[in-house]
Amino acid sequence: MNETATRKVRRHPASRTADALARKNAAAALQRALDRRDNGGATGH
């Protein structure tokens, strides 16, 4: 059995990495918004 038959070759389009980066940035922005919202309250500033 040759080496190429046992190894899977994955090819990702360039847009996939851009989409992953956009998701990461969106998740970070959402987390910051939630953190700001949680700072209030009876014991908050």
N, C-alpha and C positions, 0 to 999 in steps of 0.2 A: 504494500500500500504506500503510495507516495505521500509526501508531506502536504501538498496542497489539498488533498482529499480529506485530510483529518482536521485541517484548520479552517475556521469560518472567517471569511473576509467581510468586514462590515464597512459600508460606505455611507456616511451621513452627509446629507446636503448641508451647505453652509448656513441656510436659514434655520436649521435646527439649533445650532449653537446660539444664534441671535435670539431665538425664541426662548431658549433656556435662560439666557442672560436677562431678557425682559421679564420672565417669570420671577427670577431671583430678585430683581430690582422692585418689582411689584410687591413681593412678599415682604421685603425690607421696609418699604413705604407703609404698608398696612400695619406692620408691627410697630413702627414709630407712631402711627396714628393711635393705635390701641394703647401704647404706653402713655401718650399724652392724655388720653381720656381717663386712664386709670389713676392719674396723679391727683385728681380731685377727690372730694368726699369729706367726711367728718374730720379726718385727721390729716387731710392733704393741704396743700398750700392754696 
